[in-house]
Amino acid sequence: MNKYGILGSGSIGCYIGSHLAKAGNPVIFLGRENLGKEIEQNQGIDISDFREKKWKLSREKFSYQTNPE
C-alpha cells in the first residue's frame, strides 16, 4: 500500500488527503501549527465539497505533523 505525504496542508491539501485517507491509505499531513491545533480541538477534519457532500475524517485515520523532520 502506498503512503502519502501532503505538504502544505491547507484547504486543497486537506481535501485531497482526506479522500486518500478515507479510502484506507496512510496519510501524513504537514502543515502549520495553528491548523494542527484546530484539528486536535475538532478531533479530526470536517470536509465538504461543492455538491455539499460532507463528512468528518476522524483523527485516528491520519497523522498531522508541523515539522518536516
Buried (B, 14 or more C-beta within 10 A) or exposed (E): EEEBBBEEBEEEBBBBBBBBBBEEBBBBBBBEEEBBEEBEEEEBBEBEEEEEEEBEBEBEBBEBEBEEE
